[in-house]
Amino acid sequence: MTTATAAARKPATAIEGFLRPTLFLPNLKSRRKPPALEEMVQALVPAGVTRYPGAILDLLGQREALGSTAIGRGVAVPHARSALIGERAVLVARSVRGIDFDAPDGEPVHLFFLIVAPSVESDPIYLRLLADIVRAVRLTRVRQRLLGAPNFDAIQEALIHAAA
């Protein structure tokens, strides 16, 4: 497929259009939930997604207080919408050691998908992003592939293929 054809091609999944190398953290340094959220949110600033990391972190904290965004099997999908977010974005992060994120199965989280978006009354793309991610990580082999991926390109390929 030529570059022009690839660029003109419509993404097969919602997630495909929002993955980028600047929003990939291959190994979170944090060992606990609040610092892990902070580490992920701070990465949004140089990527131009927000200039207000403190406010976004507060929103994520409020969301986590309602119930953990960990979905089990080593995966969490923290998410927030706010007028302080300039664009929809998906940050992908991994933790080799795992982080206690209050998962329903009690297991530590190794894969994080932080979704942020501007607040709009109805945002079907935001909901589709959540659905694509959950569909992509439902299989053990996909989660293992994501954990073992050597770089962003391998992560992107695995997610797009699994979400399709």
C-alpha positions in Angstrom: 0.0 0.0 0.0 1.5 3.4 -0.9 1.9 6.1 1.6 -0.8 8.2 -0.1 -3.2 5.3 0.0 -2.5 4.6 3.7 -2.9 8.3 4.6 -6.2 8.5 2.7 -7.5 5.2 4.2 -10.1 5.6 6.9 -9.1 4.0 10.3 -10.7 0.6 10.9 -11.1 1.3 14.6 -11.6 4.5 16.6 -8.3 3.8 18.5 -6.2 3.8 15.4 -6.6 7.5 14.9 -5.5 8.4 18.4 -2.4 6.3 19.0 0.9 8.1 18.7 4.5 7.5 19.9 4.6 10.6 22.1 1.8 9.1 24.2 3.5 5.7 24.9 5.2 5.1 28.3 6.9 1.7 28.0 7.6 1.3 31.7 5.9 3.4 34.4 8.2 4.2 37.2 5.5 4.6 39.8 4.5 1.8 42.1 1.2 3.1 43.4 -2.1 4.3 41.8 -2.0 8.1 42.5 1.7 8.6 41.3 1.0 6.4 38.3 -1.9 8.6 37.3 0.2 11.6 37.8 3.0 10.2 35.6 0.6 9.5 32.8 -1.1 12.9 33.0 2.3 14.7 33.0 3.1 13.0 29.7 0.0 14.7 28.1 1.6 18.2 28.5 4.6 17.9 26.1 2.3 16.1 23.7 0.1 19.3 23.6 -3.1 17.5 24.9 -3.5 19.7 27.9 -1.8 22.6 29.7 -3.6 21.8 33.0 -2.2 18.5 34.3 -3.3 19.3 37.9 -6.9 19.8 37.0 -6.9 16.6 34.8 -5.3 14.6 37.6 -8.1 15.9 40.0 -10.7 14.7 37.5 -9.2 11.3 37.2 -9.0 11.1 41.0 -12.7 11.9 41.2 -13.5 9.3 38.6 -11.4 6.7 40.5 -13.3 7.6 43.7 -16.5 6.5 42.0 -15.0 3.1 41.2 -11.7 1.8 39.9 -11.2 2.0 36.2 -9.2 -1.2 36.4 -11.2 -3.8 34.5 -9.3 -6.9 35.6 -6.8 -9.2 33.9 -4.0 -6.6 34.4 -5.7 -3.8 32.5 -7.0 -0.3 33.5 -8.7 2.3 31.4 -8.7 5.6 33.3 -10.6 8.3 31.5 -11.8 11.8 31.8 -13.5 14.5 29.7 -12.9 18.2 30.3 -12.9 21.6 28.6 -9.2 21.8 29.7 -8.3 19.0 27.3 -7.5 20.3 23.8 -8.0 17.0 21.9 -9.0 13.4 22.2 -6.0 11.3 23.1 -5.1 7.7 24.2 -2.0 7.3 26.2 -0.7 3.7 26.5 1.5 2.8 29.4 3.0 -0.4 30.8 4.2 -1.4 34.2 6.5 -4.4 34.3 6.1 -4.8 38.0 2.4 -4.1 38.1 0.4 -1.5 40.2 -2.4 -2.1 42.7 -5.2 -0.2 41.0 -8.1 -1.7 42.9 -8.9 -4.1 40.1 -12.1 -6.3 40.5 -10.0 -9.5 40.3 -7.4 -8.1 42.8 -4.6 -8.5 40.3 -2.0 -5.8 39.7 -2.4 -3.7 36.5 0.3 -3.9 33.9 -1.4 -2.2 30.9 -2.9 1.3 31.1 -5.0 3.1 28.5 -5.6 6.7 29.6 -8.3 8.2 27.5 -8.9 12.0 27.6 -11.2 14.1 25.5 -12.7 17.6 25.5 -16.1 17.6 27.2 -18.9 17.7 24.7 -22.5 16.8 25.3 -22.5 13.7 23.2 -19.2 12.1 22.1 -19.7 8.8 20.4 -16.0 8.6 19.5 -15.0 8.7 23.2 -17.3 5.8 23.9 -16.0 3.9 20.8 -12.5 4.4 22.1 -13.4 2.8 25.4 -15.2 -0.1 23.5 -12.2 -0.6 21.1 -9.8 -0.9 24.0 -11.8 -3.3 26.0 -12.4 -5.4 22.9 -8.7 -5.4 22.0 -7.5 -6.6 25.4 -10.1 -9.3 26.1 -7.8 -12.1 24.9 -4.8 -13.3 26.9 -2.6 -13.6 23.8 -3.2 -9.9 23.0 -2.4 -8.7 26.5 0.8 -10.8 26.4 1.7 -9.4 23.0 1.2 -5.8 24.3 3.4 -6.5 27.4 6.1 -8.0 25.3 6.0 -5.5 22.5 9.5 -4.0 21.9 8.3 -0.6 20.8 5.4 1.7 20.0 4.9 0.3 16.4 4.4 -3.2 17.8 1.9 -1.9 20.4 0.0 0.0 17.7 -0.1 -3.0 15.4 -1.3 -5.3 18.2 -4.1 -2.9 19.3 -5.4 -2.1 15.9 -5.5 -5.8 14.8 -7.2 -6.9 18.1 -9.8 -4.1 18.0 -10.8 -4.6 14.4 
